[in-house]
């Protein structure tokens, strides 16, 4: 029982010292390319963060603009951005760089209750790199594009696509 009480005391002390409340972007500051909690100059911030629009909505409620996670002061994992019109996007970050498929969504769900994708684009090292698709509100594909190193290129033939995919695999292997 004493051991249990000791752990509870340690846990509560840690929560008080680190502040167990919500961390917003206003609580952070950029130093040397990394985010730090204001008043905590030693270690870059690791944990979830939320950002709000500067003015509340018509009901007086704060509206979330962005949610995500920092690891050692760098954006990591999935980040969500919410727009006033109800549309939103999601992107995966590794070391503050977009990696993988970034997706944009229409506001609301379809008749089956599923997300309605507006656009999707492959990213590599924070640049559009690979295939991208645009969709109409009913889910039909209306346009395909292809990027290499952030520049739009003609849609590659199968042999070229294979070479580009091999380049992507080599790059991903360097990420660990």
C-alpha positions as a printed NumPy array, in Angstrom:
array([[  0.   ,   0.   ,   0.   ],
       [  2.848,   2.424,   0.845],
       [  4.385,   1.704,  -2.503],
       [  1.097,   2.568,  -4.247],
       [  0.82 ,   5.853,  -2.325],
       [  4.394,   6.739,  -3.271],
       [  3.612,   6.259,  -6.993],
       [  0.463,   8.379,  -6.733],
       [  2.402,  11.172,  -5.009],
       [  5.14 ,  11.047,  -7.66 ],
       [  2.55 ,  11.079, -10.458],
       [  0.649,  14.021,  -8.971],
       [  3.871,  15.958,  -8.416],
       [  4.917,  15.351, -12.029],
       [  1.508,  16.525, -13.275],
       [  1.713,  19.727, -11.229],
       [  5.283,  20.458, -12.365],
       [  4.654,  19.804, -16.064],
       [  1.167,  21.271, -16.207],
       [ -1.387,  18.667, -17.2  ],
       [ -3.623,  21.141, -19.031],
       [ -4.001,  21.636, -22.731],
       [ -0.97 ,  23.038, -24.557],
       [ -1.775,  25.573, -27.273],
       [  0.466,  27.096, -29.916],
       [  0.483,  30.297, -27.821],
       [  2.232,  28.311, -25.07 ],
       [  5.118,  27.482, -27.408],
       [  7.973,  29.457, -28.891],
       [ 10.382,  28.649, -31.715],
       [ 14.096,  28.546, -30.922],
       [ 16.735,  27.098, -33.204],
       [ 14.118,  25.517, -35.472],
       [ 12.379,  23.685, -32.591],
       [  9.366,  24.426, -30.405],
       [  9.809,  24.973, -26.659],
       [  7.278,  25.575, -23.91 ],
       [  7.572,  29.197, -22.839],
       [  9.586,  29.322, -19.633],
       [ 11.159,  25.88 , -20.208],
       [ 14.418,  26.743, -21.963],
       [ 16.217,  23.409, -21.676],
       [ 14.246,  20.711, -23.503],
       [ 12.251,  20.995, -26.749],
       [  8.531,  20.297, -26.327],
       [  7.16 ,  16.776, -26.78 ],
       [  3.419,  16.21 , -26.663],
       [  0.068,  17.168, -28.182],
       [ -0.783,  20.738, -29.141],
       [ -3.901,  22.548, -30.314],
       [ -4.326,  25.871, -32.1  ],
       [ -7.533,  27.935, -32.169],
       [ -8.905,  30.548, -34.531],
       [ -8.318,  34.041, -33.097],
       [-12.032,  34.82 , -32.764],
       [-14.792,  32.508, -31.471],
       [-17.622,  31.263, -33.687],
       [-21.161,  32.681, -33.571],
       [-21.983,  30.611, -30.442],
       [-19.022,  32.11 , -28.596],
       [-17.159,  28.778, -28.678],
       [-13.475,  28.56 , -29.539],
       [-12.969,  26.849, -32.896],
       [-10.039,  24.524, -33.376],
       [ -7.764,  25.446, -36.252],
       [ -5.096,  22.751, -35.929],
       [ -4.182,  19.738, -33.805],
       [ -1.017,  17.7  , -33.807],
       [  1.996,  16.441, -31.898],
       [  5.543,  17.623, -31.387],
       [  8.435,  15.257, -30.689],
       [ 11.641,  16.921, -29.507],
       [ 10.273,  20.246, -30.724],
       [  9.498,  19.019, -34.268],
       [  6.11 ,  18.265, -35.822],
       [  5.462,  14.542, -35.878],
       [  2.701,  12.062, -36.663],
       [ -0.733,  13.169, -37.905],
       [ -1.682,  16.859, -37.994],
       [ -5.227,  18.024, -38.707],
       [ -6.162,  21.481, -40.016],
       [ -9.82 ,  22.595, -39.843],
       [-11.19 ,  25.414, -42.022],
       [-14.1  ,  27.782, -41.281],
       [-16.196,  26.298, -44.089],
       [-16.099,  22.834, -42.459],
       [-13.477,  21.401, -44.789],
       [-10.321,  19.929, -43.281],
       [ -7.024,  18.301, -44.153],
       [ -4.71 ,  15.748, -42.624],
       [ -0.99 ,  15.264, -43.133],
       [  1.691,  13.084, -41.58 ],
       [  4.898,  14.735, -40.412],
       [  8.343,  13.297, -39.718],
       [ 10.871,  15.778, -38.303],
       [  8.569,  18.716, -39.234],
       [  8.398,  17.61 , -42.866],
       [  5.3  ,  16.297, -44.633],
       [  5.773,  12.662, -45.633],
       [  3.322,  10.32 , -47.331],
       [ -0.159,  11.198, -48.526],
       [ -1.698,  14.543, -47.567],
       [ -5.489,  14.562, -47.833],
       [ -8.084,  17.322, -48.05 ],
       [-11.753,  16.636, -47.288],
       [-15.088,  18.294, -48.068],
       [-17.262,  19.413, -45.176],
       [-19.73 ,  16.796, -43.924],
       [-20.075,  13.133, -44.785],
       [-21.623,  11.329, -47.724],
       [-24.948,   9.481, -47.536],
       [-23.17 ,   6.437, -46.049],
       [-21.569,   8.556, -43.299],
       [-18.06 ,   8.388, -44.775],
       [-15.553,  11.209, -45.249],
       [-15.725,  12.886, -48.66 ],
       [-12.219,  13.284, -50.031],
       [-11.524,  16.404, -52.076],
       [ -7.88 ,  15.906, -52.943],
       [ -4.946,  13.647, -52.103],
       [ -1.302,  14.213, -52.914],
       [  1.881,  12.256, -52.223],
       [  4.675,  14.133, -50.458],
       [  8.316,  13.308, -49.997],
       [ 10.663,  15.44 , -47.894],
       [  8.035,  18.203, -47.547],
       [  7.503,  18.537, -51.32 ],
       [  4.763,  17.265, -53.578],
       [  6.304,  14.195, -55.123],
       [  4.248,  11.459, -56.74 ],
       [  0.653,  11.066, -57.8  ],
       [ -2.193,  13.339, -56.836],
       [ -5.937,  13.116, -57.392],
       [ -8.797,  15.618, -57.287],
       [-12.368,  14.472, -56.596],
       [-15.801,  16.01 , -56.999],
       [-18.332,  16.156, -54.137],
       [-19.779,  12.755, -55.053],
       [-16.366,  11.045, -54.955],
       [-15.686,  10.844, -58.68 ],
       [-12.09 ,  11.438, -59.761],
       [-11.924,  14.585, -61.9  ],
       [ -8.182,  15.105, -62.336],
       [ -4.889,  13.273, -61.899],
       [ -1.561,  15.043, -61.554],
       [  1.985,  13.933, -60.985],
       [  4.792,  15.827, -59.246],
       [  8.517,  15.272, -58.963],
       [ 10.535,  17.397, -56.5  ],
       [  7.637,  19.829, -56.139],
       [  7.156,  20.399, -59.875],
       [  4.257,  19.133, -61.92 ],
       [  5.345,  16.748, -64.667],
       [  3.502,  14.844, -67.4  ],
       [  1.947,  11.696, -65.994],
       [  4.746,   9.105, -66.242],
       [  4.507,   5.863, -68.177],
       [  4.73 ,   2.586, -66.199],
       [  8.525,   2.337, -66.607],
       [  9.051,   5.915, -65.377],
       [  6.621,   5.377, -62.471],
       [  8.597,   2.303, -61.425],
       [ 11.834,   4.343, -61.368],
       [ 10.125,   7.108, -59.352],
       [  8.714,   4.591, -56.869],
       [ 12.165,   3.032, -56.446],
       [ 13.536,   6.507, -55.66 ],
       [ 10.76 ,   6.949, -53.048],
       [ 11.592,   3.581, -51.457],
       [ 15.266,   4.526, -51.202],
       [ 14.329,   7.829, -49.571],
       [ 11.95 ,   6.149, -47.087],
       [ 14.663,   3.712, -46.066],
       [ 16.786,   6.695, -44.949],
       [ 14.013,   7.824, -42.567],
       [ 14.407,   4.758, -40.395]])
